[in-house]
Amino acid sequence: MKHLIVCEALIQAKEQIQTIKDFFKEQDWATDVEYVTEWKTLAGQDGEGGRNDTLLEITCDNNQIGKISVQRFGMGSNSPRWLGDYVHNNKEIIPPNTLENLYKQYAGRDYLESPKVDKPKCKLVGTDGNVFALGGRVMSALRKAGQADKATEFSKKLFQCGSYDEALVLMQEYVEVY
């Protein structure tokens, strides 16, 4: 399955695409990576910006999709992000012509539209990274959304997870993480 992701602050990505492909394969995030385009961002609200952000098309299976999803929690601003997530959170620093082109090319193809799910939103990014603290936030969000049965189901599955990464993937199945 193919997906579009944005990697922030990649310098000379086009020239280094083989290194990027090798890295993604080594991490078992994707079976293939293709360079699409890149742009220089505008200065953000806190004066940051002017970095090179790169759009990549990745090919991955369901197991890999979970692994790459988890990266947004632990890699800071350099983490790979889904195109829709990136655009939603960075509109003020994406050059207007680039933003317009992204919408023209990818809107309507599920790349820039929010997924239609009944999952409640849950803030996990930038919070206590302890797996039990995160799990508690997920269960609380589910209960507040009137999904107590799903909170119980999630709790049982959480304790069966064999790793931190597996637990984070499970959390994303139950809530919309931000």
ZIPEHU-V132112 format. One record per residue. RES is the residue in one small letter. D_CENTER is the distance of its C-alpha to the mean C-alpha in Angstrom with 2 decimals. Layout:
res: [RES RES]
d_center: [D_CENTER D_CENTER]
This chain:
res: [m k h l i v c e a l i q a k e q i q t i k d f f k e q d w a t d v e y v t e w k t l a g q d g e g g r n d t l l e i t c d n n q i g k i s v q r f g m g s n s p r w l g d y v h n n k e i i p p n t l e n l y k q y a g r d y l e s p k v d k p k c k l v g t d g n v f a l g g r v m s a l r k a g q a d k a t e f s k k l f q c g s y d e a l v l m q e y v e v y]
d_center: [15.88 14.44 11.02 10.30 7.81 8.87 10.02 11.87 15.47 16.24 19.99 21.90 19.09 21.42 24.11 21.97 20.16 22.11 21.06 17.35 18.05 19.99 17.38 14.68 17.59 18.84 15.65 15.78 12.29 14.04 17.63 17.63 16.00 17.60 17.75 17.62 18.27 17.75 18.92 20.11 18.74 21.26 22.04 19.97 21.69 22.28 23.57 20.63 19.68 21.35 18.75 17.92 14.48 14.17 12.99 13.00 13.58 12.87 15.01 14.16 15.58 14.44 14.81 12.67 9.77 9.75 10.21 7.37 4.98 7.31 7.17 5.32 8.52 11.00 10.90 11.29 11.21 11.14 7.83 6.20 3.72 4.64 8.09 8.78 6.44 7.88 11.24 11.49 11.14 13.13 15.90 18.60 18.06 17.39 20.92 22.33 23.33 19.94 18.32 21.20 20.82 17.14 18.28 21.37 19.80 16.77 17.57 18.95 17.13 14.21 11.94 12.57 13.78 12.39 12.84 16.28 16.15 18.46 16.05 16.78 14.45 14.27 13.64 12.49 10.87 14.05 16.31 18.50 16.56 19.41 18.39 21.26 20.45 16.89 18.57 21.15 18.79 17.34 20.97 22.11 19.63 20.75 24.38 24.18 22.92 25.98 24.28 26.31 26.70 22.98 22.92 25.72 24.18 20.89 23.13 25.06 22.13 20.57 23.86 23.86 20.63 21.67 19.04 16.62 13.68 15.24 15.57 11.93 11.20 14.24 13.19 10.25 13.10 15.24 13.47 10.94 9.22 9.40]
